[in-house]
Amino acid sequence: MPVGMLLIQWFWARHRYWGAGVMAGLSGSTVLFALVDVVQPHLDKLLADALATEVATVVALVVFTGCSRVRRT
């Protein structure tokens, strides 16, 4: 939750590209929930949550960057 709140605060204070923000939020949330379900049976809960959060954050930032670059052109 703290990572998500930091990303939302960063988005709200600096960028406000609504299309890119929505796409990043949806893709990051989807990756987070899907990866937790896949990884949790193989790892302990804390490690699975941390791994899923890190991967989802990277995916959300990549999607946001890609969508905001397309918007500017």
C-alpha positions, 0 to 999 in steps of 0.5 A: 500500500505505501508504494501505491500511495507514493505513486499516486502522490507523484502522479497527482503532484507532477504529471496528471496525464489521465489516460496514462495514469488510468492505464498504469493503474489498471495494468499494475493492479492486474499484474499485482493480483495475478502474480500474487495468486501465481507466486504465493503457493511457491513462496512464503506470503511476505516474499510473494507480496514483496515480489508481486509489488515490485513487479507491478510497480515496474510494470505500472511505471513502464506503462505510464512512461509509454502512454505519456510518450505516445500522448505527447507526439 
